[in-house]
Amino acid sequence: MKILFRSLFALLMCGAFTTSSALDFGQQLRDKLKEQLPEKVRGVAEALGETSQADEIAIGRQIAGNLLGAAPLVNDAGLQQYVNRVGRWVANQSERPDLPWHFGVIESSDVNAFAAPGGYIFVTRGLYALLQNEAELAGVLAHEVGHVISKHHLKILQKSRLLDMGSQIIAKKVSNNDNAQKLIGSGAEIVARSLDQDAEFEADRIAVVLTARAGYDAFGLPSVLQQIGHYASGNDSIALLFKTHPHPDARLQKLDVAMGDRFDKVKGLTLPKRLYRVKQ
């Protein structure tokens, strides 16, 4: 019955589009937009599209390795397996289910989450400790999935380091780890740098849709934002979040407008009893 519910729910949220047809539609839209762009801007858009998926994954792997060098994964295999199961289920609802998605909880008391190109996503132990149910975890992971499928961090890399060096530079460099290291820098700079607020709001909107498609309560992410907002005042563990994300109140206001009443009658699952409890 649960599988049938999720299948029907996914069809409803996707407008009965298959993943393949959605990808085809997205490509047609991108092609059409390129035709409408001025020649100079079109050249930049084409350069941004030069990074192959293999190169994107290689860049993300390098950044993820740098992050884990600074903050290792929580030493709890059950936790890591659980987060990967939830994350991959959510990512499978996206337009890029073919990426080799990797999810993890890192040993940090800060309240934050990070995404690197190619499908590498990390949640801090501090943020995980705030979660009340699996739907909230799905919402947090879906936000980061939104960054990856929209290539938000990859575009930062391309704009700041690559476009002035030629659009083919990534393909020539990522095959060598030393060169990739020099090209990307510490990696932490990229994932911790504040994205454009519009990118954060876009990832929030994507998160709501992906969470709902996966059969979870669509209000999972808004619930987390509300909790973070309550703890925000004078809490040093949340300070880093404000450097990398807009304030939770601003995000909630944007989501409220975007969601309207469209999700009020959609009853997804919260699954509080299934949320994995971290071993102390």
Backbone torsions as a table, in degrees:
resi	resn	phi	psi	omega
1	MET	NA	-40.8	-179.2
2	LYS	-64.5	-41.0	179.5
3	ILE	-64.4	-42.5	178.4
4	LEU	-62.0	-42.6	179.6
5	PHE	-59.6	-46.2	-177.2
6	ARG	-67.5	-35.5	178.9
7	SER	-65.2	-46.3	178.9
8	LEU	-64.3	-38.7	-178.9
9	PHE	-64.7	-43.0	179.7
10	ALA	-62.5	-40.3	178.2
11	LEU	-63.7	-39.9	179.8
12	LEU	-63.7	-47.1	-175.9
13	MET	-71.4	-30.2	-178.6
14	CYS	-88.2	-1.7	-176.1
15	GLY	65.6	31.8	178.0
16	ALA	65.9	15.6	174.4
17	PHE	-81.1	139.5	169.8
18	THR	-79.5	164.4	177.8
19	THR	-59.0	-41.3	-178.6
20	SER	-62.1	-46.3	-178.5
21	SER	-68.4	-33.0	177.2
22	ALA	-65.4	-41.1	178.0
23	LEU	-65.1	-41.4	178.1
24	ASP	-60.1	-44.2	-179.9
25	PHE	-62.3	-42.9	179.4
26	GLY	-61.9	-40.0	179.3
27	GLN	-66.3	-41.0	178.7
28	GLN	-62.2	-39.2	-180.0
29	LEU	-66.2	-44.1	178.6
30	ARG	-61.4	-42.2	179.6
31	ASP	-62.3	-40.9	-178.7
32	LYS	-66.4	-40.7	179.2
33	LEU	-65.4	-37.5	178.3
34	LYS	-61.0	-39.3	-179.6
35	GLU	-64.4	-28.3	-176.3
36	GLN	-90.0	-9.5	-178.3
37	LEU	-78.1	146.2	171.5
38	PRO	-59.0	156.2	-173.0
39	GLU	-57.4	-43.9	-177.9
40	LYS	-64.6	-44.8	-179.8
41	VAL	-67.7	-36.1	-180.0
42	ARG	-61.1	-37.9	179.3
43	GLY	-61.5	-40.1	177.1
44	VAL	-65.8	-42.8	-179.8
45	ALA	-61.7	-39.8	180.0
46	GLU	-68.9	-37.2	177.8
47	ALA	-64.0	-38.2	178.6
48	LEU	-64.3	-25.5	-178.6
49	GLY	-88.7	3.1	-174.4
50	GLU	-76.3	-24.6	-176.2
51	THR	-68.8	118.6	179.6
52	SER	-73.3	164.6	179.3
53	GLN	-63.8	-37.9	179.1
54	ALA	-62.7	-40.4	178.3
55	ASP	-67.7	-40.9	178.6
56	GLU	-59.8	-43.4	179.9
57	ILE	-65.0	-40.5	179.5
58	ALA	-62.9	-41.4	177.7
59	ILE	-63.8	-46.4	179.8
60	GLY	-62.9	-38.4	178.5
61	ARG	-62.1	-40.4	179.4
62	GLN	-65.0	-45.6	179.4
63	ILE	-63.6	-43.0	-179.9
64	ALA	-61.6	-40.3	178.0
65	GLY	-62.7	-39.0	177.8
66	ASN	-65.1	-41.9	179.5
67	LEU	-63.5	-43.9	-178.0
68	LEU	-70.1	-22.5	174.4
69	GLY	-69.6	-28.8	179.7
70	ALA	-89.8	-34.7	-179.3
71	ALA	-142.0	102.9	-176.1
72	PRO	-70.3	165.9	176.0
73	LEU	-65.9	148.0	173.4
74	VAL	-59.8	134.1	-176.5
75	ASN	-78.9	71.1	-179.7
76	ASP	-151.2	96.3	-175.3
77	ALA	-60.7	-37.2	-179.8
78	GLY	-62.7	-40.7	178.5
79	LEU	-63.5	-47.3	-177.3
80	GLN	-64.4	-40.0	178.0
81	GLN	-65.0	-41.2	-179.9
82	TYR	-63.8	-47.6	-179.5
83	VAL	-63.0	-36.1	177.3
84	ASN	-67.8	-37.4	177.8
85	ARG	-62.9	-48.1	180.0
86	VAL	-65.0	-45.8	-177.7
87	GLY	-62.3	-43.2	-178.6
88	ARG	-69.7	-33.4	176.4
89	TRP	-64.6	-42.6	177.8
90	VAL	-66.1	-45.5	-178.6
91	ALA	-62.8	-30.4	178.6
92	ASN	-66.6	-15.8	177.7
93	GLN	-86.4	-5.9	-175.5
94	SER	-89.4	-179.3	178.7
95	GLU	-80.7	-0.8	-179.7
96	ARG	-131.7	57.7	-178.7
97	PRO	-70.8	-14.3	-175.9
98	ASP	-81.4	-10.1	177.5
99	LEU	-66.0	146.2	176.3
100	PRO	-78.5	77.5	-172.0
101	TRP	-64.4	139.7	176.6
102	HIS	-134.0	131.6	-179.5
103	PHE	-127.1	149.2	178.6
104	GLY	-160.7	159.0	174.4
105	VAL	-108.9	121.7	-177.1
106	ILE	-98.6	154.3	-175.9
107	GLU	-79.3	91.1	178.0
108	SER	-155.6	136.7	179.0
109	SER	-81.4	-11.7	176.8
110	ASP	-62.5	153.2	177.7
111	VAL	-99.6	102.9	-176.7
112	ASN	-167.1	171.3	174.8
113	ALA	-148.3	151.1	-175.5
114	PHE	-135.4	151.7	173.2
115	ALA	-131.0	143.2	173.6
116	ALA	-122.2	154.0	-179.4
117	PRO	-53.7	151.5	175.2
118	GLY	86.8	-1.9	174.2
119	GLY	103.2	27.4	177.3
120	TYR	-103.0	117.5	-172.4
121	ILE	-132.4	133.8	-178.1
122	PHE	-131.7	140.4	174.2
123	VAL	-116.9	139.4	177.3
124	THR	-76.6	155.4	176.2
125	ARG	-60.8	-35.0	179.1
126	GLY	-62.1	-41.1	177.9
127	LEU	-70.9	-42.4	-179.1
128	TYR	-58.7	-36.9	-178.1
129	ALA	-64.4	-21.7	-180.0
130	LEU	-81.9	-17.3	-172.6
131	LEU	-71.5	141.1	-177.1
132	GLN	-105.7	-19.3	-178.0
133	ASN	-159.2	173.2	-176.2
134	GLU	-69.8	-30.5	178.6
135	ALA	-63.3	-36.7	177.5
136	GLU	-66.7	-41.6	175.8
137	LEU	-60.6	-45.0	179.0
138	ALA	-59.2	-39.9	180.0
139	GLY	-65.3	-42.2	178.4
140	VAL	-64.0	-47.0	-179.6
141	LEU	-65.9	-36.5	179.9
142	ALA	-64.7	-34.5	176.1
143	HIS	-60.5	-45.4	179.6
144	GLU	-69.6	-36.1	173.9
145	VAL	-59.1	-38.7	177.8
146	GLY	-58.7	-39.6	177.1
147	HIS	-63.1	-41.3	-176.7
148	VAL	-69.0	-47.4	-176.4
149	ILE	-69.5	-24.1	175.8
150	SER	-90.3	-4.6	177.0
151	LYS	58.7	38.4	-177.1
152	HIS	-62.1	-49.6	-178.3
153	HIS	-72.1	-34.7	178.0
154	LEU	-61.9	-38.3	179.3
155	LYS	-67.5	-33.4	175.2
156	ILE	-62.6	-45.7	178.3
157	LEU	-59.5	-46.6	-176.4
158	GLN	-65.0	-41.9	-177.9
159	LYS	-71.4	-38.9	-173.1
160	SER	-88.2	-25.9	-173.1
161	ARG	-123.4	-24.7	-164.3
162	LEU	-111.5	-39.1	-172.2
163	LEU	-60.4	-35.5	-179.9
164	ASP	-77.2	-6.9	-179.4
165	MET	-106.0	-1.0	-179.9
166	GLY	106.8	140.9	-173.0
167	SER	-70.8	-15.0	-178.1
168	GLN	-92.8	1.5	-171.5
169	ILE	-61.9	-37.3	-177.0
170	ILE	-62.5	-47.5	-177.9
171	ALA	-57.9	-32.0	-178.0
172	LYS	-81.6	-24.8	-169.9
173	LYS	-99.5	-38.2	-167.4
174	VAL	-69.8	-15.5	179.0
175	SER	-68.4	-17.9	179.1
176	ASN	-113.0	117.5	-174.2
177	ASN	-61.0	-38.0	179.9
178	ASP	-63.5	-43.5	178.6
179	ASN	-66.8	-39.4	178.5
180	ALA	-61.9	-38.5	179.0
181	GLN	-61.6	-44.6	179.2
182	LYS	-65.3	-38.4	-176.6
183	LEU	-67.7	-41.3	-172.4
184	ILE	-89.6	-26.5	-175.3
185	GLY	82.1	-151.8	-176.4
186	SER	-73.5	-16.1	-177.6
187	GLY	84.3	-43.4	179.1
188	ALA	-61.5	-32.5	179.1
189	GLU	-61.6	-37.7	-176.8
190	ILE	-73.9	-48.2	-176.2
191	VAL	-77.3	-22.6	-179.8
192	ALA	-93.8	-15.6	179.6
193	ARG	-65.0	141.6	-179.6
194	SER	-67.9	121.3	174.5
195	LEU	-73.4	163.3	171.8
196	ASP	-55.8	138.6	-177.4
197	GLN	-58.4	-34.0	178.8
198	ASP	-62.0	-33.9	178.0
199	ALA	-66.7	-39.2	178.1
200	GLU	-66.2	-43.3	178.9
201	PHE	-65.0	-37.9	177.7
202	GLU	-63.6	-43.4	178.6
203	ALA	-63.1	-35.3	176.1
204	ASP	-62.9	-44.7	-179.5
205	ARG	-65.0	-41.5	177.5
206	ILE	-61.7	-40.2	-178.3
207	ALA	-60.1	-42.7	-179.5
208	VAL	-61.9	-43.5	-179.2
209	VAL	-67.1	-46.8	-178.2
210	LEU	-64.8	-39.9	178.1
211	THR	-61.4	-43.2	179.2
212	ALA	-67.6	-42.1	178.1
213	ARG	-58.9	-35.4	-178.7
214	ALA	-76.7	-2.8	177.5
215	GLY	93.2	5.7	179.3
216	TYR	-90.2	166.9	172.9
217	ASP	-61.5	123.4	-177.7
218	ALA	-64.0	-16.1	-177.2
219	PHE	-94.1	16.1	178.6
220	GLY	-59.9	-51.7	179.4
221	LEU	-65.7	-46.4	176.4
222	PRO	-55.8	-34.9	178.2
223	SER	-64.0	-41.0	178.5
224	VAL	-65.5	-43.2	179.3
225	LEU	-61.1	-37.8	179.4
226	GLN	-65.6	-42.6	178.5
227	GLN	-63.0	-44.3	180.0
228	ILE	-63.0	-38.6	177.5
229	GLY	-59.6	-37.6	179.1
230	HIS	-66.5	-37.0	-176.5
231	TYR	-88.1	-4.3	-167.9
232	ALA	-63.8	-42.7	-171.9
233	SER	-65.5	117.2	175.1
234	GLY	71.6	14.1	-178.3
235	ASN	-102.6	109.7	-176.6
236	ASP	-65.7	-28.0	-177.3
237	SER	-68.9	-17.3	-179.3
238	ILE	-100.2	-5.8	-174.7
239	ALA	-58.4	-41.1	-178.4
240	LEU	-63.3	-34.0	-179.7
241	LEU	-59.1	-37.8	-178.3
242	PHE	-72.1	-18.6	176.2
243	LYS	-81.1	-22.2	-175.8
244	THR	-114.2	-8.3	-178.7
245	HIS	-141.9	153.8	171.2
246	PRO	-63.9	162.7	179.3
247	HIS	-60.0	142.1	-180.0
248	PRO	-52.9	-35.6	-179.7
249	ASP	-63.1	-41.1	178.6
250	ALA	-65.9	-39.5	179.4
251	ARG	-66.9	-39.7	178.7
252	LEU	-64.5	-39.8	178.6
253	GLN	-63.2	-43.2	178.3
254	LYS	-64.2	-42.9	-179.9
255	LEU	-65.5	-38.0	179.8
256	ASP	-60.1	-42.2	178.4
257	VAL	-67.5	-44.3	-176.7
258	ALA	-67.3	-38.9	-176.3
259	MET	-80.8	-35.9	-177.0
260	GLY	55.3	-133.1	177.3
261	ASP	-108.7	14.7	-174.2
262	ARG	-67.2	-23.9	-177.0
263	PHE	-105.8	1.6	-174.7
264	ASP	-62.3	-35.3	-176.9
265	LYS	-98.0	1.5	179.0
266	VAL	-92.5	112.2	-174.5
267	LYS	-100.5	93.0	176.1
268	GLY	-88.1	178.0	-176.6
269	LEU	-93.6	144.2	175.5
270	THR	-102.0	-36.8	174.8
271	LEU	54.3	57.4	179.9
272	PRO	-65.4	-33.3	-177.7
273	LYS	-74.1	-17.9	-177.8
274	ARG	-90.2	-9.3	179.4
275	LEU	-64.9	125.1	-178.4
276	TYR	-68.7	132.0	179.0
277	ARG	-95.3	124.3	-175.6
278	VAL	-67.6	136.9	177.1
279	LYS	-74.2	138.7	-178.5
280	GLN	-84.5	NA	NA
